[in-house]
Amino acid sequence: MREIDVHGMSVEQARNVILREVEYAYQHNMMTVEVIHGFNNGNKIKTMVMHLSSNDQIGIKSVDSSLLNSGKSIINLVVQFD
């Protein structure tokens, strides 16, 4: 698992960081990337994260909201078998 915090970033900055981290995690056979985006100052980043798909980045299987923390989303990655 990889966890990143994108508080205080613009949507574009957050998207670039998230996609770079997803690529790193996928290349290193990690199963998830947890994105801390917060929820108090709007949900633009959360909305962007929830709409990420394999069309945006190879390796993304699905994206879920955290059940325990509404300020966090979980990007599930495709598992690679060697």
N, C-alpha and C positions, 0 to 999 in steps of 0.2 A: 504494500500500500504506500502511496505517496500522498502527502497532504500539502496543499498550498493555500496561502492567504492572499486574497486579492482585494481586501478592504482598501478603500481610498483610491482605487484605480478607475480610469474611465473604462467604459465597456470595451473599447478597442484595445486598450492596454491589457485588460484582463483576458480578453480572447487570445491575444498573442501569447501571453504567459501560459495560459491553460493549454493551448494547442502544443506549445513547446514541451510542457511537462507531460502531456499525454504521449507524445512521441517518445520521450525518454523512458517513461514507464513501460510502454509497449515493447520497446527494444530491450528492456531489461526484465521482461516476463513478469511484470507486476500485474495484479488483477484489478486494482482500482486506483483511482485518483480522487481524493476527497478535496473539494473546493470550498473554502470558507469565504463566503461572499457577504455575510451579514444580511440583515433584513430591516433594520431600523430606518435606514435612509433610502427607502425604495427598493424595488426588486428588478431593476434593469439588468444587472449582471446575472442574477438568478434566472431570469427569463432567457437570456442568451445561452447560459449553460444548459438549461433544460431543452433547448432546441438544437444542441449539438448532435450530430449523428455521424455515421460512417461516411457520409458525403463530405463532411468537414475535415475529417481526419481518419486515416487508416488506423484501425485498432479499436475504435469505439464500438462497443456492443450495444450499450444502452446508458441512459442517464436517469437517475432516481433522486428524489428529494429525500433527505435524511429524515427518518421517522422520529429521531430524538432531538434534532436541532434544525429548526426552520431556516437558520442562517448558513446551512451547509448542504451541498449537493454531492452526489457520488456518481462518478463516471466509471462504469464497468467496462473493462477491456476484454477483447477477444483473447482467449488463452491460446498460446502457441505451443505446439508439441514438437519437440526436436526429434 
